[in-house]
Amino acid sequence: MHARRIAPFVASACLALLWISLAGGLAAQSTAEDFALRDGDRVVFYGDSITDQRRYTSFVESFVVTRFPDLDVSFVHSGWGGDRVAGGGGGPIDVRIWRDILPYDPTVVTIMLGMNDGGYRAFDPERFDTYSSGYEHIVDTLRRQLPGVRITAIQPSAYDDVTREPGFPGGYNSVLVQYSEFLEELAEESGLGLADLNTPLVATLEAARSIDAENAARLIPDRVHPGTEVALVMAGALLGSWNAPGIVSEVEIDAGRMQVAVENNATVSDLNRGQGIAWTQLDRALPMAVRPDNALMNLVLESSDFIETFNRQPLRVSGLAEGRYLLRIDGEEIGSFTAAELSSGLNLAVLTTPMVRQAADVHDLTLEHAAVHNTRWRQLQVPFQTNNSPELLAAMTSLDAFEAMLIRRQRDAARPQAHRFEVVPEP
């Protein structure tokens, strides 16, 4: 995400085209081998209400599960509304750390705090000193208790001073930028990972305002808590800091020579010619199930570079005679395209394919297991923490088992399936 390009995304059939120039310009991006998470990692997302929403964190989890279906990584969402570096409604910071992070024995912890620490007012040196020393305390405690833990410091997401007038000169987001600069220095000095969730969010708001000012103001409706759609940009920023790969799979079929020219992160078999051409394709990953199915998501995709950076599933079919062709997958008509469009390339990740629907099922299971964990934690564990009854233990154990079942279903659902592709002349 560091390039922070704003590229147009049009909600029509032409959004399926993956231009050759785009593919060439992104060829040097991260590969699976560069990805920061490793087999066996346990990730805890820690933060305030923006993490407590489980929006950007759920997108990140679903991306990892669908892009790396064989990677054994677990996720715990431990945000609490109102939190600051000193803690908040969930207890003082050391209670939060010892109850909501350490018991999961994480190998990776992300920390996003700062929105509440600045006090929603002009920069206050005393508040900033409290933030900087408090953040350092969290990092020091985690490293002391979890030797080898990898920490990603998340620079606070944006306060919306873009679609509405700032409340005071300079605006509150300028305060968060100063907090972000401290985190950048701390990361460099202490060897932390760093994810900037502020700059790309501001850039998206600015681009969205130029396209549709009314809906741009709805992306962060209260100026603090991002809606589901724009949380996708935040997820992209965190994934970018982890060197997440942009390619789902890449296949090129030379219809003239009847051969497979490219099969990247995919296996093509049983290529044959009939009415048109047909083949069986087994990808090693699924796309992210994000499509412009509402005005806000369409605006976010048009105003950001998430698709180009993280959700590319190119299919190219060259050597076809001029004319229009139907693309079918498992007998289902996906769309009608010219020979030139097929030769240039389609991005399957933005079409309604069986793979996208499968990925949507995975994301639903991500949301479900995270909600079960949140219920167990916030409705039982914390409010009844002094209750040692066997009934309470049994209830929490039962919820843990239920969540584990949902996670198994999520992982099973994330396994790619073989599909039969056909490209046939349009009647």
C-alpha positions in Angstrom: 0.0 0.0 0.0 3.0 2.4 0.3 2.6 3.5 -3.3 -0.8 4.8 -2.4 -2.0 5.1 -6.0 -5.7 6.2 -6.5 -7.0 4.2 -9.4 -10.5 4.3 -10.9 -12.8 1.3 -10.3 -15.9 1.2 -12.5 -18.9 -0.9 -11.5 -19.7 -2.3 -14.9 -18.6 -5.2 -17.1 -15.4 -3.3 -18.0 -14.1 -3.6 -14.4 -13.2 -7.2 -15.4 -10.3 -6.1 -17.6 -6.9 -6.4 -16.2 -4.8 -4.2 -18.5 -1.4 -5.5 -19.6 0.3 -2.2 -18.4 -1.1 -2.8 -14.9 0.1 -6.4 -14.8 3.5 -5.3 -15.9 3.8 -2.5 -13.4 2.9 -4.8 -10.5 5.1 -7.7 -11.5 7.7 -6.9 -8.8 5.3 -7.0 -5.9 5.5 -9.4 -3.0 5.3 -13.1 -3.3 4.0 -15.7 -0.9 7.5 -16.3 0.3 7.8 -12.6 1.4 4.7 -12.8 3.6 5.3 -11.9 7.3 3.1 -14.6 8.9 4.5 -18.1 9.3 3.1 -21.6 9.8 2.0 -21.9 13.5 1.7 -18.2 14.2 -0.9 -17.0 16.7 -2.0 -13.4 16.1 -3.7 -11.1 18.6 -5.2 -7.9 17.3 -5.1 -5.4 20.3 -6.6 -2.0 20.4 -9.5 0.3 21.1 -13.0 0.5 19.6 -11.8 0.6 16.1 -10.2 -2.8 16.6 -13.2 -3.8 18.7 -15.4 -3.4 15.6 -13.7 -6.5 14.2 -14.0 -5.0 10.7 -10.4 -4.4 9.5 -9.2 -7.3 11.5 -11.8 -9.7 10.0 -10.8 -8.7 6.5 -7.2 -9.4 7.4 -8.0 -12.8 8.8 -10.2 -13.7 5.8 -7.4 -12.6 3.4 -4.8 -14.8 5.2 -7.1 -17.8 5.4 -8.1 -17.7 1.7 -4.8 -16.6 0.3 -2.8 -19.2 2.3 -5.3 -22.1 2.9 -2.5 -24.4 4.0 -1.0 -22.0 6.5 -1.8 -22.8 10.2 -2.4 -19.3 11.7 -4.9 -18.5 14.4 -6.4 -15.1 15.2 -7.8 -13.5 18.3 -9.6 -10.1 18.2 -9.0 -8.2 21.5 -10.1 -4.6 20.9 -12.0 -2.8 23.7 -14.0 0.5 23.0 -12.6 3.6 24.7 -9.1 2.1 25.4 -6.0 4.2 25.7 -2.5 3.2 26.5 -3.4 3.1 30.2 -6.4 0.8 29.6 -10.0 1.7 29.9 -13.4 0.1 30.4 -11.8 -3.4 30.2 -9.5 -2.6 33.1 -6.0 -1.0 33.6 -3.5 -1.8 30.9 -1.7 -4.5 32.8 -5.0 -6.3 33.4 -5.8 -6.0 29.7 -2.4 -7.4 28.7 -2.4 -10.3 31.2 -6.0 -11.3 30.5 -6.5 -10.4 26.8 -3.2 -11.0 25.2 -0.8 -13.2 27.1 -3.1 -16.2 27.7 -3.2 -16.8 23.9 0.6 -17.1 23.8 0.8 -15.0 20.6 3.7 -15.0 18.3 2.4 -11.8 16.6 0.6 -8.9 18.3 -0.7 -5.8 16.5 -1.4 -2.7 18.6 -3.6 0.2 17.5 -4.1 2.9 20.1 -4.1 6.7 19.9 -7.6 7.8 18.8 -8.7 8.2 22.4 -5.3 9.2 23.8 -5.2 12.5 22.0 -8.5 13.6 23.8 -10.1 14.9 20.5 -8.5 18.3 21.1 -5.5 20.2 19.9 -2.1 18.7 20.5 -1.3 18.5 24.3 2.3 17.7 25.2 1.3 16.2 28.5 -1.2 13.8 26.8 1.5 12.9 24.2 4.0 12.1 26.9 1.5 9.8 28.5 0.8 8.1 25.2 4.5 7.6 24.3 5.5 6.2 27.7 2.4 4.1 27.9 2.9 2.6 24.5 6.5 1.8 25.4 5.3 0.1 28.5 3.0 -2.2 26.5 5.8 -3.1 24.1 8.3 -3.7 27.0 5.8 -5.9 28.8 5.0 -8.0 25.8 8.6 -8.6 25.0 9.5 -9.5 28.5 6.6 -12.0 28.8 6.7 -13.3 25.2 10.4 -13.6 24.1 10.5 -13.5 20.3 7.1 -12.0 19.8 6.8 -9.9 16.6 4.9 -6.7 17.2 3.3 -4.5 14.6 2.7 -0.9 15.8 -0.3 0.4 13.9 -0.4 4.1 13.3 -3.9 5.3 14.4 -6.5 5.3 11.7 -7.8 8.7 10.4 -10.2 11.1 12.2 -12.3 12.5 9.3 -11.2 16.1 8.8 -11.6 15.6 5.1 -15.3 15.3 4.3 -16.2 17.8 7.1 -14.6 20.9 8.4 -12.0 20.4 11.2 -13.2 21.3 14.7 -10.2 23.5 15.4 -7.3 24.8 13.4 -5.3 22.0 11.9 -7.9 19.4 12.9 -7.7 16.4 15.2 -6.2 14.1 12.5 -3.1 16.3 12.6 -2.7 15.3 16.3 -3.0 11.6 15.3 -0.3 12.2 12.6 2.1 13.4 15.4 1.3 10.3 17.4 2.0 8.3 14.2 5.4 9.9 13.8 6.3 8.8 17.3 5.3 5.2 16.4 7.5 5.4 13.3 10.5 6.5 15.4 9.7 3.8 18.1 9.4 1.1 15.4 12.8 2.0 13.9 14.5 2.2 17.3 12.9 -0.9 18.7 12.7 -3.2 15.7 8.9 -3.2 15.5 6.8 -3.7 12.4 4.9 -0.6 11.4 1.6 -0.2 9.6 0.3 3.2 8.5 -3.5 3.1 8.7 -3.8 6.9 8.6 -2.3 8.1 5.3 -4.1 5.6 3.0 -7.4 6.3 4.8 -7.0 10.0 4.3 -6.1 9.5 0.6 -9.2 7.4 0.1 -11.4 10.0 1.8 -10.0 12.7 -0.4 -10.5 10.7 -3.6 -14.0 9.7 -2.5 -14.9 13.3 -1.8 -13.9 14.3 -5.3 -16.1 11.5 -6.7 -19.2 11.6 -4.4 -19.0 14.0 -1.5 -22.3 12.9 0.0 -21.3 9.2 0.3 -17.7 10.0 1.2 -19.0 11.5 4.4 -20.7 8.2 5.2 -17.5 6.2 5.1 -16.6 7.2 8.6 -20.0 8.3 9.8 -19.0 9.7 13.2 -15.6 10.8 12.0 -13.9 8.1 14.2 -15.3 4.6 13.5 -14.8 3.4 10.0 -17.6 1.7 8.2 -17.2 -1.8 6.9 -16.4 -0.7 3.4 -13.5 1.6 4.2 -12.2 -0.8 6.8 -11.0 -2.7 3.7 -8.5 0.0 3.1 -7.2 -0.3 6.6 -6.9 -4.1 6.2 -4.9 -3.5 3.0 -2.5 -1.2 4.9 -1.8 -3.8 7.5 -1.5 -6.5 4.9 0.9 -4.3 2.9 3.1 -3.9 6.0 3.2 -7.7 6.1 4.2 -8.0 2.4 1.0 -9.7 1.4 1.0 -11.0 -2.2 -1.4 -9.4 -4.7 -1.9 -12.4 -6.9 -4.6 -15.0 -6.2 -3.8 -17.0 -9.3 -2.7 -16.3 -12.9 -3.6 -18.4 -15.9 -3.1 -17.8 -19.6 -4.4 -20.1 -22.3 -3.1 -19.9 -25.9 -6.2 -21.0 -27.8 -4.4 -21.0 -31.1 -1.8 -23.5 -30.1 -4.0 -25.2 -27.5 -1.5 -24.9 -24.8 -1.2 -23.5 -21.3 1.1 -20.4 -21.5 1.0 -19.4 -17.8 -0.1 -21.2 -14.6 0.9 -19.2 -11.6 -0.4 -20.5 -8.2 -2.8 -22.7 -10.2 -2.8 -26.0 -12.0 -4.5 -26.4 -15.4 -5.5 -29.8 -16.8 -7.7 -31.4 -19.4 -7.4 -28.6 -22.0 -9.5 -29.5 -25.1 -11.3 -28.0 -28.0 -15.1 -28.4 -28.6 -17.5 -25.7 -29.5 -14.9 -23.4 -28.0 -12.1 -24.3 -25.6 -12.4 -25.8 -22.1 -10.1 -26.7 -19.3 -10.1 -27.7 -15.6 -8.4 -25.2 -13.2 -7.4 -25.7 -9.6 -6.2 -22.5 -8.0 -4.1 -22.6 -4.8 -5.9 -19.6 -3.3 -9.3 -17.9 -3.3 -9.9 -14.2 -4.0 -11.2 -11.7 -1.4 -15.0 -11.5 -1.7 -15.2 -7.8 -2.2 -17.3 -6.4 -5.0 -19.0 -3.2 -5.7 -22.4 -4.5 -4.5 -23.4 -1.2 -2.8 -22.7 2.5 -3.3 -20.2 2.7 -0.4 -18.1 -0.3 -1.4 -18.1 0.9 -5.0 -16.9 4.3 -3.9 -14.1 2.7 -1.7 -12.9 0.5 -4.6 -13.0 3.4 -7.0 -11.1 5.6 -4.5 -8.4 3.1 -3.4 -6.0 0.6 -4.9 -7.1 -2.5 -2.9 -8.1 -4.5 -6.0 -4.9 -3.7 -8.0 -2.7 -4.3 -5.0 -4.2 -7.3 -3.3 -6.9 -9.0 -5.3 -5.6 -9.9 -8.8 -6.8 -13.1 -10.4 -5.9 -12.7 -14.1 -7.2 -15.0 -16.8 -6.0 -14.4 -20.3 -7.1 -16.4 -23.4 -5.1 -15.5 -26.5 -5.4 -16.7 -30.1 -9.1 -16.5 -30.5 -10.8 -15.3 -33.7 -12.4 -11.9 -33.5 -15.9 -11.8 -32.0 -17.6 -12.1 -28.7 -17.3 -15.1 -26.3 -19.0 -16.4 -23.2 -17.0 -17.4 -20.2 -18.6 -20.2 -18.2 -17.4 -21.8 -15.0 -19.0 -25.1 -14.0 -21.7 -24.4 -16.6 -22.5 -21.0 -15.1 -22.3 -18.0 -17.4 -19.9 -15.5 -15.9 -19.9 -12.9 -18.7 -19.6 -11.9 -22.3 -16.3 -10.6 -23.6 -14.6 -9.8 -26.9 -11.6 -11.7 -28.1 -9.5 -8.6 -27.4 -10.7 -8.3 -23.8 -10.0 -12.0 -23.2 -6.5 -11.6 -24.7 -5.8 -8.5 -22.6 -7.1 -10.3 -19.5 -10.0 -10.5 -17.1 -9.6 -10.1 -13.3 -11.8 -13.0 -12.1 -11.6 -11.6 -8.5 -14.1 -8.9 -9.4 -16.6 -11.1 -11.2 -19.4 -13.2 -9.7 -17.6 -16.6 -9.8 -17.9 -19.7 -7.7 -14.6 -18.8 -6.2 -15.8 -15.4 -5.0 -18.9 -17.0 -3.5 -16.8 -19.5 -1.7 -14.6 -16.7 -0.3 -17.7 -14.9 0.9 -18.7 -18.1 2.8 -15.2 -18.1 4.4 -15.6 -14.4 5.5 -19.0 -15.2 7.0 -17.4 -17.9 9.2 -14.6 -15.5 10.1 -17.2 -13.1 11.4 -19.1 -15.9 13.2 -16.2 -17.3 15.1 -14.9 -13.9 16.1 -18.4 -13.0 17.4 -18.6 -16.2 19.5 -15.2 -15.5 21.0 -16.3 -11.9 21.8 -19.5 -13.2 23.5 -17.5 -15.6 25.6 -14.9 -13.0 26.6 -17.1 -9.9 27.1 -20.4 -11.5 28.4 -19.0 -14.3 30.5 -15.2 -14.2 31.3 -14.9 -10.5 32.2 -18.2 -9.7 34.0 -18.0 -13.0 36.0 -14.3 -13.1 36.6 -14.7 -13.6 40.4 -17.2 -16.4 39.9 -15.5 -19.8 40.1 -18.6 -22.0 39.6 -18.3 -25.1 37.5 -21.3 -24.0 35.5 -19.5 -20.8 34.3 -16.5 -22.9 33.4 -18.7 -25.3 31.5 -20.4 -22.5 29.6 -17.1 -21.0 28.5 -15.7 -24.4 27.6 -18.7 -25.0 25.5 -18.4 -21.7 23.7 -14.7 -22.4 23.1 -15.6 -25.7 21.5 -18.3 -24.0 19.4 -15.8 -21.5 18.1 -13.2 -24.2 17.4 -15.9 -26.0 15.2 -16.5 -22.7 13.3 -12.8 -22.3 12.7 -12.6 -25.8 11.4 -15.5 -25.1 9.0 -13.8 -21.8 8.0 -10.6 -23.6 7.1 -12.4 -26.3 5.2 -14.4 -23.7 3.3 -11.2 -21.9 2.4 -9.8 -24.9 0.5 -9.9 -24.2 -3.3 -11.9 -26.5 -5.5 -11.3 -27.5 -9.1 -13.6 -25.8 -11.6 -14.4 -26.4 -15.3 -13.8 -23.3 -17.5 -15.3 -22.8 -21.0 -14.8 -20.1 -23.5 -17.3 -20.4 -26.3 -18.5 -18.2 -29.1 -21.5 -16.1 -28.1 -24.6 -17.1 -30.1 
